[in-house]
Every structure is written in structure tokens, then in C-alpha cells.
């Protein structure tokens, strides 16, 4: 399974929703980068994605986007292949 990296904050309901969906799809480990605890990481996130909102989700080297993007990808049937899951 491809690694998942997610920029998050502690109190973000969209972050919670995205993590729950990923876990439902078999993701056991998410590298969580807390931009509320490490402001320099937010700057890095913005330079990588062009976006200031969390979550920002990467699967492998692919920037998926935010929670709504992740849900839409899943609904189109693209999430499991991107994860490399065999389901």
C-alpha cells in the first residue's frame, strides 16, 4: 500500500473525516503533519500544494487535495487503486 501523508490540525472536522475514510479503505498508518503545532510546516504545505486549508492529503507522490477531493476520488472508484490496495 502506498504511504499516506496528511497535513492536519487538531480541531479540524474535515481532517477527522478524511482519516476515517482512509482507515475504512484499509490505511493502517497515516503520516500526520500538524501545522497547528509547527507553523513552518504550514508554509511548506502551501508551497507544495498552493492551498492554505487542511487537510492536504498525499498518497505516495500524488497530491489528492482536501477532504472533499478525497471523498470524490473514492466515489469515482479511484482511491483504492491509488492506495495500491487489493480490494
N, C-alpha and C positions, 0 to 999 in steps of 0.2 A: 504494500500500500504506500502511495506517495505521502511524504510528510506534509503536515498542515501547520501553517504559521498564521497567527491571527493577532492583529493589533487590537487591544481592548482597553476598557476602563472597568472599574469595579461595579459601577451603578448603571451600566448600560443594558437595558432590556433587550435590545437587538443583538448584543453580544451573547447574552444568555440563550436567546432563541437560536442563533447560529450554532453555538456549541451543542445544543440539544439535538439539532438536526444532524450535525456531523456524527455525534455519538450514535444516533439511530441508524446511521448508514455504516456503522462499523469502525469509525475512527476511535482508536483507543487512546491516542496521545495527541494533544494539540500544543504546539509551542506558542504560549501566550505571552505577548509583549505588552505590558501595562504602560500605556502612555500617560496615565494619571500619576503614576509613581516616578516615571522617568521622562521628563519633558523633552529631552534631546531625542528620544525615540519617536515622539510625535513629528519632529522636524524631519527625521529620516523617513517616516511613513509618508509625509506629504511629498517629499522629493521622489519617493518610489512610485507613488500612486497618483499624485496630483489631487488627492482628496484629503479633507481635514476631519471627516467623520469616522467614527468607529462603529462596527468593526470593519477592518480591512483584512480580507482573507486571501491567503496564498495557498494553493495546492501544488506541491512541487515548485516549479518556477513560474506557474501561471497565476496571475492576479485575477481572482474571481470577482472581487469587488466587495460590496457590503452584504448585509443580511438579505435584503430583497433580491439582490443578484444571485445569491446562493440558492434561495428558495426557487427562483425562476429557473436556474440551471437544473435543479433537481426535478422540477415539474416537466422540463423538456427531456428528461432522461439522460442528461449529460454529466451529472455529479458522480455516479458510481464509476463510469469509465475514466473520468479524470482522476478519481481517487485510486484507480487501479484495482478496485475491488472485484472479486469474483462472486457476484450475486446473481 
